[in-house]
Amino acid sequence: MQPMIDETSAVNNQHSHSLSSVDYLHLPSLPLDLVEEEILSRLPVKLLFQLRCVCKSWNSLISDLRFAKKHLGMSTTRRLYFLSNSDLLRKNIITSCPIQCVYTTMSTNITNLEYPLNNCHYSIVGSCNGILCVAHENYNKSFIQLWNPSIRKVKELPPFEE
């Protein structure tokens, strides 16, 4: 019975060797600048956020301001943000929808966003390029934050000097 195992493993070794001997260098490849500049700039923000961990060069590219501007210019979707208050849930609800929902009967692609600080009174005071400016009032303390709902990051602005 021992020779049978040796024969089987010898056959398996030959099979795996033939598969591993495929020369991947002869496969066609895309130029790196095409992949980085043209393909990545067309992907959704959420996917780009995940792709930052693929390699250091992609992380640098995706974090670069020029790439962000190019990505924004390539974006075809413009969204509106609505803030409503739910007394039943005792929290504010931020809804995002394509701008077409205003002048058509289209109701697809409407998303409820989960704002990280939902325990205080706040209002959306402005937006630019997908970044929302949010003003807070919490126990006599007011502050302003910038929120990027696509990547779920919040940055508090320094207090205003009077």
N, C-alpha and C positions, 0 to 999 in steps of 0.2 A: 504494500500500500504506500510506502514511502516514495518509491519512484514515480507513482502517479501524481503526487503532490508536486514533485520537482518538475515533471513535464508540464503540469498546468501552470505553475509559476513561470516556467520558461516561456510558454506561449503568451502569457499575460505581459511579461517583460518585453517581448518582441513587439507586441501590439502597442504598448505604451511608448516604446522607443520610436515606432513609426509615426505616432501622433505627435510626439514632442519634436520630431525632426522637421516639422513644417517650418519653412523659412519665412518668418513674419516680416523680414526686411524687404521682401519683394511685394508685399501688399501695398497698394497705393495709399498715400497719406495726404491729408490736406495741409496746406501751409498753415503754420501756427498763427500768423497774423489774421488769416481768414477765419479760423476757428474763434480766436479771441475777439476780434473786432466786429465781425459780421454775424456770426452765429450766436455768440453769447449775448450780444446787444439786443437780440430779438426775443430772448427768453423772459418769462415772467419773473418778477422780483423775488417771489418766494423761492423759486427754483435756484436763482442766482445766489441767494443767501445760503442755500444748502451746498452749492457747488464751490463755495469759497474754500472748503476743506479738501478739495481734490489735489491741489498743489499750491506751492507758495506763489508762483507767478499768477495763477488765477485769482488767488486771494488779493494780491496786490492790484491786479487789473480791476476786479469788481469793486474794490475799495477806492479806486482812483476817481477823482472829481471829473476828469474828462470823459471817462467811461460812463459815469452816471449821467452826464449831460447828453451823451450820445444815446444812451438807453432811453432817456426821457424823450428825446426827439423821435426815436423809432416807435415809441408807444402809440398805439392806435386807440386805446381806451382812455376816455376821460370820465372821471367819476364825480358824483355829487355825494356830500355827506350830510346827513340829517341827524339832529340830536332831539330825542324825545324823552319824556319822563314817564316812567311806569310806576304809578302809585302802588299797584299790586305787588310788584317785585321790589319796590323801594330803591330803584336805581335808574340811572339814565341809560338809554339805549342809543347807540350810534349805529346808523344804518348807512350802508354804502351801496350806490346803484349807478349804472351807466347813465350818462347825461341824456341818452335817447329816451329814457323812461319818462322824462318831463313832457315831451311832445309826441309820444306814441303810447300805445296801450301795452307796450312790452313790459312785462313784470319779471323777466328772467334775470338771473345774475344779481339779485339783490342779496346783500350780505349784512348780517348783524356783526358788528365789531366789538370785541371785548377790550374795553379801555382798562389799563392796569390799575388806575386809582379811581375806583368807583364808589369810594366811601365819603366823598365830599361834593359840594356844589361846584359845578364847573360849566363852562360854556365854550363853544368853539368860536373864536373871535376872528379866525382867518385861516386860509390855506394857500399853499403855493407848491406846485409840483409834487403833490401827494403828501406833503408834510402839513400836519394840522397844528395850529397855534391854539392852545387850550389855556383859558384863564380859570384859576381856582379861587374859591373862597372857603376857608376852613378854619373855624374858631378864631375869627378876627385876623387871620393871617391870609394874605393874598400872594399868589405866586403864578408864574406863567411857565408853561412847558411846551416844548416842541415834541410832537409825537409822529412817528412814522409807522402807520398801521401795517404796512406791508411786511416790515421786518420786526415789528413789535418792540421798537426801541423808543424810550422816552428820555428827553434831556431837559432838565430844569434850567431856566435862564437865571442869571444872577439878579438879585433884587434891584429895583429901580431906585436911584437916589433922587430925593426930592429937593 
